[in-house]
Amino acid sequence: MPRGRQPEGDTALSNAERQARHRARQKTAQPPAVNKRPKANRRSRLQRWDDAGAVMLTVQAECAAWFDTLPESLRDGATGIALQEIIDLDLEAIVATRPPRGYGRD
């Protein structure tokens, strides 16, 4: 019973011919798809809380600046009311609240 593939030509390829064919195929082949997982968020819960609070305070300041430049005629509309509600939020109290450390480290 024959083993392996049948040669494409009259005779089998030499080692050098087989290696040259392999290198040529490697040059034209697409690189394999790399399955990249997203990097794990290694920041602590407290760091993420502080970062989120800083972002909320920044957005609140931007909304206050937007509300200040809004014409008087638009302040009673949906945009002005939404901006005023964001400005009225007491984010300082939220940011001042600290999440528990957990696992008996309170």
Secondary structure by P-SEA (a helix, b strand, c coil): ccccccccccccccaaaaaaaaaaaaaaccccccccccccccccaaaaaaaaaaaaaaaaaaaaaaaaaccccccccaaaaaaaaaaacaaaaaaacccccccccc
